[in-house]
Amino acid sequence: MKIDRLSPLQLFLATADAGSFSAAARRLDIGPVQASATIARLEQELGVRLFERSTRRLRLTEAGEQWLPHARQLVDAWLAGQAALRSAAGLDTPLTGRLRVSLPSDLGRQHLWRWLEDACAEETASGLQLELRMTDRLADLLKEPVDHAVRYGEPPDSSLIALPLAPHNRRVLCASPAYLARHGHPEAPDDLARHECLRFVLGESVHGRWRFTAPDGSTQAVEVQGSRVADDGGQVRAWALAGFGLAYKSRLDVADDLAAGRLVAVLPGWLGEPAPLHWMVVGRHQLTPALRRLAERLKSRCEALAGLG
């Protein structure tokens, strides 16, 4: 990372968010010793201690808590001003540097990685480094060495900014024709108690409470059971394709399978849970015109895939 007048403030914010010098150093591509020394110089310049240090944890002092919103304002204003000047001068550039993105495993492996490659090619992003993390674990953008995440659901943290990719996406209950031929079609959510349901680990818990909206607008939640649980959305889809049970998946994940007849939508009169897809970033300074263009390209691909509008 280039050391300049803004870097100590960026490092202070990254350390406060991540809770450690080492995590902040990884995010900003500097060594932990350099990170600690930079914070020490900033504290000397301000005349206060910003962090309480111990062998087990690092936390903001009272002065650090007071300085935090001001530092965030300064960094955001500086970077927003730079972006405005570049735009006014016609110097807006394509995607450059390193793009570190966490993607949901199933949609990421099926489609998103290719869409990102296509978008980068359209940007003629010479020298762009693309670093992808395929995981369904909810990546903490404030602590992990990624700058962006594509995730289902609403942003889990108020400090994250979300660009909608598929705001109207929902889950769909589906199964293979072979499974339905053996076990029959459920006609209402209550019927799921008699079926093998393929469950997904969401965060730290099993997603075993499936919610539906009836044709009359009423909602119903059912507790489902089954002998197979996975923390990878792609594995749940693979089990469904192999005929092992019913899956409750994002429509984006199974759109190709539904279109090809490999999976069949079940309970078609009932709406599945909302599963909006977002591109999430930390801080408005990352919302460059190039990134917004990238998000718009991905949004159009999502709409084309599942007929979403």
Beta strands, then each sheet from edge to edge (+ up, - down):
strand 1: 51-53
strand 2: 58-60
strand 3: 98-103
strand 4: 129-134
strand 5: 148-152
strand 6: 160-166
strand 7: 171-175
strand 8: 197-202
strand 9: 205-207
strand 10: 209-213
strand 11: 219-223
strand 12: 229-230
strand 13: 246-250
strand 14: 264-265
strand 15: 271-272
strand 16: 277-282
sheet 1: 1+ 2-
sheet 2: 4+ 3+ 5+ 16- 6+
sheet 3: 9+ 8- 13- 7+ 14-
sheet 4: 9+ 8- 12-
sheet 5: 11+ 10- 15+
end
